[in-house]
């Protein structure tokens, strides 16, 4: 009995549980997370006895956490994403 070509296609050639395209998406997601943490940086004061209100800016309090959570959501989506199956001509 001949083996079906679907069995061959369903096994990942490299043996990784996640396809290579998904790894690229995961790296993009981690880049988004790092960008969010970079947006949180700053707002310090040169003089430790003086308080700087820049730490309460929109960028640090609202925008950066949204970017970080969006990055984590993107990484989760990249891990769970199922790659599209290639359409083949089944003339056999």
Beta strands, then each sheet from edge to edge (+ up, - down):
end
